[in-house]
Structures are given as structure tokens and as C-alpha cells.
Amino acid sequence: MAEDWLADVRKYVADADENVVSAIVKYLGIALRNRDSSLVSFSDTKETDRVRENFLKKKLGLTDDDATLDAAIAGVGERMKEDRTKNRVTVYYLLAQHFGLLTLFGGAAGAAGAAAGLAAVGGLDGDSGKDDDTTSAVPLAAAGLAGASAIPAAAAPPPAASPAAPAPSAASPQTAYSGGDGESEKIGGMGWLPWLLLLLVLAALLFFGLRYCSKQDAAVAPATDETAISETAAPTDTGAAPVAAIPEGAGVVAADREGKPMLTVYFDTGKSEVSNDLTTAASSVKAYLDSNPAATLAVSGYNDPTGNAAANAELSKNRAQSVKAALEKLGFAADKVVLEKPAEATTTGTDNSAARRVEVTVKG
């Protein structure tokens, strides 16, 4: 599925950073190959919970309470309510921008936005100048540097002329700092203060900059297939432990049931094509049948509850037949693979991605 992710983001952020968009696309990986998993449904609480737990907490490292994070997600949803297709890339960009964390994906907007927010909150006097625990180190350092640059101009007013003070000599530049008496001696004593403050600010910038870079190196890692799948995966209870993640779209999960191997083949919405993952996943079932000649395989198709019931029933049957044909191509004997219609083919009470499946179980 070809999508212009940058163009979609720029519907909401005109100057969206192309590098940040590319980093988010890379992070999501194979989740964007499937139409269902590339979109965010704000009306599905399970979906918004996954966005909060997997993206905001795990990826962005946020520690705010759930109510605050849910409010941010709802705000993005409200912002995109007129958009029929709410692309996951755009949702994640707007959330990262909201929390000032675009820098985690290589952007510079996070620090600039946070610094602007700090300037808008308060001035340099009263309680508004106190530290805010929620302000990041980088924006604070930037604000400090801006303040320090203005100190030399305001810290030392020009001295009043004194007829008793000797004129400075061109051959002795140190006279203004060490010679004379009264007001000129006071000015010489305070001349080092702005420079000391500037050095302290530069040292703080260096410290926080190194600390920030180390965090970024640890946080911005290339998205692997495992990362992308966990982003939208929902657990399923098969009675076996550990429980394998359910793919968003086509895929195969191998597991054990009552001490016998089984396969669960998942499908894209409205499709009956079998994933190539079946070739590898079926090896354990093939080995079991070779060791137990009397055993057979039961192949049962299921569907999600959306759409026309009659069409769904036909789709479940076609999926089961596709899996049977694929197993026979892998060397399974045709008489060992038996189509078995389940008592109820439509699965409710779970994610639609988990309902669109064919189960291959060992009998005998």
C-alpha cells in the first residue's frame, strides 16, 4: 500500500519535519503494510490503550498518569475528526509534537517548542521564574543561555565621570581594573561576574547536551519487525504459555494444545490468501504426523462479525480450503488434511484481527 505519509502529516503541521516522519515510518515497519493496522480508531478503547502503553509510555518514555495521556490522545482524535482516514504516522507525529519529543525521531522542533512554551508561561520575576519539574533540561539550558547573553549589557552601567580619576593609559589596559579609587575600582571588581555566569551556563549546556545525546542514542533504535508487530498486537488466550502475539493482517502462529502442535493462520480483511510464514510454521506439525501415522489434521475457518453473514460464511470456507491446499503443497497427504466446519464460525468478543483465522489442529 503506497502512502504519502509526509503529505498527510502536513495537513495538520505545514512545516512537518520530513526526517521525523521518515523515522516514525521506519519505527512502525510492517504495521504500515496492512490497511487496518496503518490506521488508528479513536472509538476503540483497546486501540487507544495500545497507543498509550506502547507508544507514549514505551517509545516516548512518558511517566504521566493515564488520564493525562488519554486526554492527549483524545485531543489528537478531536483534531483529526474530519479526516476519514486517521493515519497512524500522523497520529504519532502529532502526539510526539504535543509532548515536545520530536527530537526522539531526529527532529529539532521538540526543543524549540518546549523553549517557546517556557517563555510563554512566565517572565524573569516572581514565582514564574521557579523551576518546573515538567520542563526538559535542553529548553531550560537554551533559556539560560539567552538570558546570560543579556547580562553583560545590563550588569555594569557606565560610570560617572570623576575629575580625580586618572585617565587610562594606552600602554596600560589593566588600569581600568586595578588603578584609581572610588567608583572605577568598584567597576573593575564586578567586571568578572557576567563572564562567570556565561561560563556556568556553557558548562550546564555541555552537561545536559551530553546527557541528552546519550538518551537519544538509546531511544532512537531502528524499528525491527518485532517492534512493529508489538505496536499493534493484541494478546489471545489459547490456553498455552507463553502466548504468541497475533499479527495485524496475514500471518501464522504455531503453538501447542493439549501436548500436540497446532497452527493458527491469520488473514487480511476480506482476503483468503495464506501467508508465506506457513512454510516455516508447519514444520512442527509435519514432524508430529510423521511420528504418529494415525493422526490427521482438522482445518476450521473463522471470520470476524463485521459485514454480511452469508458472505462471511463463504469467506471462512474459502480460507479453510486455501490452508488445506497450501498444506498439501508442503507435502501433507490430502487424506490427512480434513476440512471441519466449526459450530460457530463467527467469533465475537475479541479483536477482529484475531477472529479472521483458520485453526489447524491434530486429531488422534
Contacts in CASP RR format, 6 or more apart in sequence:
PFRMAT RR
TARGET T0000
AUTHOR 0000-0000-0000
METHOD contacts of the structure
MODEL  1
MAEDWLADVRKYVADADENVVSAIVKYLGIALRNRDSSLVSFSDTKETDR
VRENFLKKKLGLTDDDATLDAAIAGVGERMKEDRTKNRVTVYYLLAQHFG
LLTLFGGAAGAAGAAAGLAAVGGLDGDSGKDDDTTSAVPLAAAGLAGASA
IPAAAAPPPAASPAAPAPSAASPQTAYSGGDGESEKIGGMGWLPWLLLLL
VLAALLFFGLRYCSKQDAAVAPATDETAISETAAPTDTGAAPVAAIPEGA
GVVAADREGKPMLTVYFDTGKSEVSNDLTTAASSVKAYLDSNPAATLAVS
GYNDPTGNAAANAELSKNRAQSVKAALEKLGFAADKVVLEKPAEATTTGT
DNSAARRVEVTVKG
1 32 0 8 1.000
1 33 0 8 1.000
1 34 0 8 1.000
1 35 0 8 1.000
1 38 0 8 1.000
3 32 0 8 1.000
3 38 0 8 1.000
3 87 0 8 1.000
3 89 0 8 1.000
5 21 0 8 1.000
5 24 0 8 1.000
5 25 0 8 1.000
5 87 0 8 1.000
5 89 0 8 1.000
5 90 0 8 1.000
6 16 0 8 1.000
6 18 0 8 1.000
6 21 0 8 1.000
6 22 0 8 1.000
8 87 0 8 1.000
8 89 0 8 1.000
8 90 0 8 1.000
9 16 0 8 1.000
9 21 0 8 1.000
9 89 0 8 1.000
9 90 0 8 1.000
9 93 0 8 1.000
9 94 0 8 1.000
10 16 0 8 1.000
11 83 0 8 1.000
11 90 0 8 1.000
12 79 0 8 1.000
12 80 0 8 1.000
12 90 0 8 1.000
12 94 0 8 1.000
13 93 0 8 1.000
13 94 0 8 1.000
13 97 0 8 1.000
16 93 0 8 1.000
17 102 0 8 1.000
17 106 0 8 1.000
17 107 0 8 1.000
17 108 0 8 1.000
17 109 0 8 1.000
19 105 0 8 1.000
19 106 0 8 1.000
19 107 0 8 1.000
20 93 0 8 1.000
20 96 0 8 1.000
20 102 0 8 1.000
20 105 0 8 1.000
20 106 0 8 1.000
20 107 0 8 1.000
20 109 0 8 1.000
21 89 0 8 1.000
21 93 0 8 1.000
23 105 0 8 1.000
23 106 0 8 1.000
23 220 0 8 1.000
24 89 0 8 1.000
24 92 0 8 1.000
24 93 0 8 1.000
24 96 0 8 1.000
24 105 0 8 1.000
25 32 0 8 1.000
25 89 0 8 1.000
26 222 0 8 1.000
26 223 0 8 1.000
27 59 0 8 1.000
27 105 0 8 1.000
27 223 0 8 1.000
27 227 0 8 1.000
27 228 0 8 1.000
28 38 0 8 1.000
28 88 0 8 1.000
28 89 0 8 1.000
28 92 0 8 1.000
28 223 0 8 1.000
28 228 0 8 1.000
28 231 0 8 1.000
29 223 0 8 1.000
29 225 0 8 1.000
29 227 0 8 1.000
29 228 0 8 1.000
30 225 0 8 1.000
30 228 0 8 1.000
30 229 0 8 1.000
31 37 0 8 1.000
31 38 0 8 1.000
31 88 0 8 1.000
31 228 0 8 1.000
31 229 0 8 1.000
31 231 0 8 1.000
31 232 0 8 1.000
31 248 0 8 1.000
32 38 0 8 1.000
32 88 0 8 1.000
32 89 0 8 1.000
32 228 0 8 1.000
34 248 0 8 1.000
34 249 0 8 1.000
34 250 0 8 1.000
34 268 0 8 1.000
35 268 0 8 1.000
35 269 0 8 1.000
36 248 0 8 1.000
36 249 0 8 1.000
36 268 0 8 1.000
36 269 0 8 1.000
36 352 0 8 1.000
36 353 0 8 1.000
37 88 0 8 1.000
37 232 0 8 1.000
37 248 0 8 1.000
37 249 0 8 1.000
37 353 0 8 1.000
38 87 0 8 1.000
38 88 0 8 1.000
38 89 0 8 1.000
39 85 0 8 1.000
39 86 0 8 1.000
39 87 0 8 1.000
39 88 0 8 1.000
40 47 0 8 1.000
40 48 0 8 1.000
40 51 0 8 1.000
40 86 0 8 1.000
40 87 0 8 1.000
40 88 0 8 1.000
40 91 0 8 1.000
41 47 0 8 1.000
41 86 0 8 1.000
42 48 0 8 1.000
42 73 0 8 1.000
42 74 0 8 1.000
42 77 0 8 1.000
42 80 0 8 1.000
42 86 0 8 1.000
46 234 0 8 1.000
46 351 0 8 1.000
48 70 0 8 1.000
48 73 0 8 1.000
48 74 0 8 1.000
50 231 0 8 1.000
50 232 0 8 1.000
50 234 0 8 1.000
51 73 0 8 1.000
51 91 0 8 1.000
51 95 0 8 1.000
52 66 0 8 1.000
52 69 0 8 1.000
52 70 0 8 1.000
52 73 0 8 1.000
54 230 0 8 1.000
54 231 0 8 1.000
55 92 0 8 1.000
55 95 0 8 1.000
55 231 0 8 1.000
56 62 0 8 1.000
56 69 0 8 1.000
56 72 0 8 1.000
56 73 0 8 1.000
56 95 0 8 1.000
56 99 0 8 1.000
57 63 0 8 1.000
57 69 0 8 1.000
59 104 0 8 1.000
59 219 0 8 1.000
60 95 0 8 1.000
60 96 0 8 1.000
60 99 0 8 1.000
60 101 0 8 1.000
60 104 0 8 1.000
61 219 0 8 1.000
62 69 0 8 1.000
62 99 0 8 1.000
72 95 0 8 1.000
72 98 0 8 1.000
72 99 0 8 1.000
73 95 0 8 1.000
76 91 0 8 1.000
76 94 0 8 1.000
76 95 0 8 1.000
76 98 0 8 1.000
77 86 0 8 1.000
77 91 0 8 1.000
79 94 0 8 1.000
80 86 0 8 1.000
80 90 0 8 1.000
80 91 0 8 1.000
80 94 0 8 1.000
93 102 0 8 1.000
96 102 0 8 1.000
96 104 0 8 1.000
96 105 0 8 1.000
97 109 0 8 1.000
97 110 0 8 1.000
100 109 0 8 1.000
100 110 0 8 1.000
100 111 0 8 1.000
100 113 0 8 1.000
100 114 0 8 1.000
100 136 0 8 1.000
101 110 0 8 1.000
102 108 0 8 1.000
102 109 0 8 1.000
102 110 0 8 1.000
103 109 0 8 1.000
103 110 0 8 1.000
103 111 0 8 1.000
103 138 0 8 1.000
103 212 0 8 1.000
103 216 0 8 1.000
104 216 0 8 1.000
104 219 0 8 1.000
104 220 0 8 1.000
105 220 0 8 1.000
106 216 0 8 1.000
106 220 0 8 1.000
111 136 0 8 1.000
111 138 0 8 1.000
111 139 0 8 1.000
111 142 0 8 1.000
113 139 0 8 1.000
114 135 0 8 1.000
114 136 0 8 1.000
114 138 0 8 1.000
114 139 0 8 1.000
115 139 0 8 1.000
115 142 0 8 1.000
115 143 0 8 1.000
117 139 0 8 1.000
118 132 0 8 1.000
118 135 0 8 1.000
118 139 0 8 1.000
118 140 0 8 1.000
118 143 0 8 1.000
119 143 0 8 1.000
121 128 0 8 1.000
121 132 0 8 1.000
122 128 0 8 1.000
122 129 0 8 1.000
123 129 0 8 1.000
131 140 0 8 1.000
137 208 0 8 1.000
137 209 0 8 1.000
137 211 0 8 1.000
137 212 0 8 1.000
138 208 0 8 1.000
138 209 0 8 1.000
138 212 0 8 1.000
140 208 0 8 1.000
141 201 0 8 1.000
141 204 0 8 1.000
141 205 0 8 1.000
141 208 0 8 1.000
141 209 0 8 1.000
144 201 0 8 1.000
144 204 0 8 1.000
145 201 0 8 1.000
145 202 0 8 1.000
145 205 0 8 1.000
148 194 0 8 1.000
148 197 0 8 1.000
148 198 0 8 1.000
148 201 0 8 1.000
149 198 0 8 1.000
151 193 0 8 1.000
151 194 0 8 1.000
151 197 0 8 1.000
151 198 0 8 1.000
152 194 0 8 1.000
152 195 0 8 1.000
152 198 0 8 1.000
155 190 0 8 1.000
155 191 0 8 1.000
155 193 0 8 1.000
155 194 0 8 1.000
156 187 0 8 1.000
156 190 0 8 1.000
156 191 0 8 1.000
156 194 0 8 1.000
159 183 0 8 1.000
159 184 0 8 1.000
159 187 0 8 1.000
160 183 0 8 1.000
162 182 0 8 1.000
162 183 0 8 1.000
162 184 0 8 1.000
164 181 0 8 1.000
165 180 0 8 1.000
165 181 0 8 1.000
165 182 0 8 1.000
165 183 0 8 1.000
165 184 0 8 1.000
166 175 0 8 1.000
166 179 0 8 1.000
166 180 0 8 1.000
168 175 0 8 1.000
168 176 0 8 1.000
169 175 0 8 1.000
176 184 0 8 1.000
176 187 0 8 1.000
176 188 0 8 1.000
177 188 0 8 1.000
177 189 0 8 1.000
177 191 0 8 1.000
178 188 0 8 1.000
179 185 0 8 1.000
229 245 0 8 1.000
229 247 0 8 1.000
229 248 0 8 1.000
230 245 0 8 1.000
232 248 0 8 1.000
233 245 0 8 1.000
233 246 0 8 1.000
233 247 0 8 1.000
233 248 0 8 1.000
234 246 0 8 1.000
234 350 0 8 1.000
234 351 0 8 1.000
234 353 0 8 1.000
234 354 0 8 1.000
235 243 0 8 1.000
235 245 0 8 1.000
235 246 0 8 1.000
236 243 0 8 1.000
236 246 0 8 1.000
236 350 0 8 1.000
236 354 0 8 1.000
237 243 0 8 1.000
238 255 0 8 1.000
238 257 0 8 1.000
238 264 0 8 1.000
239 257 0 8 1.000
240 255 0 8 1.000
240 256 0 8 1.000
240 257 0 8 1.000
244 253 0 8 1.000
244 254 0 8 1.000
244 255 0 8 1.000
245 253 0 8 1.000
246 253 0 8 1.000
246 266 0 8 1.000
246 351 0 8 1.000
246 353 0 8 1.000
246 354 0 8 1.000
247 253 0 8 1.000
247 266 0 8 1.000
247 353 0 8 1.000
248 353 0 8 1.000
249 266 0 8 1.000
249 267 0 8 1.000
249 268 0 8 1.000
249 269 0 8 1.000
249 353 0 8 1.000
249 356 0 8 1.000
250 266 0 8 1.000
250 267 0 8 1.000
250 268 0 8 1.000
250 271 0 8 1.000
250 273 0 8 1.000
250 274 0 8 1.000
250 275 0 8 1.000
251 265 0 8 1.000
251 266 0 8 1.000
251 267 0 8 1.000
251 275 0 8 1.000
251 277 0 8 1.000
252 263 0 8 1.000
252 264 0 8 1.000
252 265 0 8 1.000
252 266 0 8 1.000
252 275 0 8 1.000
252 277 0 8 1.000
252 278 0 8 1.000
252 280 0 8 1.000
252 281 0 8 1.000
252 282 0 8 1.000
253 263 0 8 1.000
253 264 0 8 1.000
253 266 0 8 1.000
253 281 0 8 1.000
254 261 0 8 1.000
254 262 0 8 1.000
254 263 0 8 1.000
254 281 0 8 1.000
254 282 0 8 1.000
254 284 0 8 1.000
254 285 0 8 1.000
255 261 0 8 1.000
255 262 0 8 1.000
255 263 0 8 1.000
255 264 0 8 1.000
256 262 0 8 1.000
257 361 0 8 1.000
260 288 0 8 1.000
260 361 0 8 1.000
260 362 0 8 1.000
261 284 0 8 1.000
261 285 0 8 1.000
261 288 0 8 1.000
261 362 0 8 1.000
262 285 0 8 1.000
262 359 0 8 1.000
262 360 0 8 1.000
262 361 0 8 1.000
262 362 0 8 1.000
263 278 0 8 1.000
263 281 0 8 1.000
263 282 0 8 1.000
263 285 0 8 1.000
263 359 0 8 1.000
263 360 0 8 1.000
264 357 0 8 1.000
264 358 0 8 1.000
264 359 0 8 1.000
264 360 0 8 1.000
265 274 0 8 1.000
265 275 0 8 1.000
265 278 0 8 1.000
265 319 0 8 1.000
265 323 0 8 1.000
265 357 0 8 1.000
265 358 0 8 1.000
265 359 0 8 1.000
265 360 0 8 1.000
266 275 0 8 1.000
266 353 0 8 1.000
266 354 0 8 1.000
266 356 0 8 1.000
266 357 0 8 1.000
267 273 0 8 1.000
267 274 0 8 1.000
267 319 0 8 1.000
267 356 0 8 1.000
267 357 0 8 1.000
267 358 0 8 1.000
268 356 0 8 1.000
269 304 0 8 1.000
269 352 0 8 1.000
269 356 0 8 1.000
270 315 0 8 1.000
270 356 0 8 1.000
272 315 0 8 1.000
272 318 0 8 1.000
272 319 0 8 1.000
272 321 0 8 1.000
272 322 0 8 1.000
273 322 0 8 1.000
274 322 0 8 1.000
274 323 0 8 1.000
274 326 0 8 1.000
278 323 0 8 1.000
278 326 0 8 1.000
278 327 0 8 1.000
278 330 0 8 1.000
279 330 0 8 1.000
282 327 0 8 1.000
282 330 0 8 1.000
282 332 0 8 1.000
285 297 0 8 1.000
285 360 0 8 1.000
285 362 0 8 1.000
286 330 0 8 1.000
286 331 0 8 1.000
286 332 0 8 1.000
288 295 0 8 1.000
288 362 0 8 1.000
289 295 0 8 1.000
289 297 0 8 1.000
289 332 0 8 1.000
289 336 0 8 1.000
289 362 0 8 1.000
292 362 0 8 1.000
292 364 0 8 1.000
294 364 0 8 1.000
295 336 0 8 1.000
295 362 0 8 1.000
295 363 0 8 1.000
295 364 0 8 1.000
296 335 0 8 1.000
296 336 0 8 1.000
296 337 0 8 1.000
296 338 0 8 1.000
296 362 0 8 1.000
296 363 0 8 1.000
296 364 0 8 1.000
297 327 0 8 1.000
297 332 0 8 1.000
297 336 0 8 1.000
297 337 0 8 1.000
297 338 0 8 1.000
297 360 0 8 1.000
297 361 0 8 1.000
297 362 0 8 1.000
297 363 0 8 1.000
298 338 0 8 1.000
298 340 0 8 1.000
298 359 0 8 1.000
298 360 0 8 1.000
298 361 0 8 1.000
298 362 0 8 1.000
298 363 0 8 1.000
299 320 0 8 1.000
299 323 0 8 1.000
299 324 0 8 1.000
299 327 0 8 1.000
299 337 0 8 1.000
299 338 0 8 1.000
299 339 0 8 1.000
299 340 0 8 1.000
299 358 0 8 1.000
299 359 0 8 1.000
299 360 0 8 1.000
300 320 0 8 1.000
300 339 0 8 1.000
300 340 0 8 1.000
300 341 0 8 1.000
300 342 0 8 1.000
300 358 0 8 1.000
300 359 0 8 1.000
300 361 0 8 1.000
301 316 0 8 1.000
301 317 0 8 1.000
301 319 0 8 1.000
301 320 0 8 1.000
301 323 0 8 1.000
301 341 0 8 1.000
301 342 0 8 1.000
301 345 0 8 1.000
301 357 0 8 1.000
301 358 0 8 1.000
301 359 0 8 1.000
302 316 0 8 1.000
302 342 0 8 1.000
302 345 0 8 1.000
302 346 0 8 1.000
302 347 0 8 1.000
302 355 0 8 1.000
302 356 0 8 1.000
302 357 0 8 1.000
302 358 0 8 1.000
302 359 0 8 1.000
303 312 0 8 1.000
303 313 0 8 1.000
303 315 0 8 1.000
303 316 0 8 1.000
303 319 0 8 1.000
303 345 0 8 1.000
303 346 0 8 1.000
303 347 0 8 1.000
303 355 0 8 1.000
303 356 0 8 1.000
304 312 0 8 1.000
304 346 0 8 1.000
304 347 0 8 1.000
304 352 0 8 1.000
304 355 0 8 1.000
304 356 0 8 1.000
305 312 0 8 1.000
305 346 0 8 1.000
305 347 0 8 1.000
305 348 0 8 1.000
305 352 0 8 1.000
305 355 0 8 1.000
306 352 0 8 1.000
309 346 0 8 1.000
312 345 0 8 1.000
312 346 0 8 1.000
313 345 0 8 1.000
316 345 0 8 1.000
317 341 0 8 1.000
319 356 0 8 1.000
319 357 0 8 1.000
319 358 0 8 1.000
320 339 0 8 1.000
320 358 0 8 1.000
321 339 0 8 1.000
322 358 0 8 1.000
323 358 0 8 1.000
323 360 0 8 1.000
324 337 0 8 1.000
324 339 0 8 1.000
327 337 0 8 1.000
327 360 0 8 1.000
328 334 0 8 1.000
328 337 0 8 1.000
338 363 0 8 1.000
346 355 0 8 1.000
347 354 0 8 1.000
347 355 0 8 1.000
347 357 0 8 1.000
348 355 0 8 1.000
END
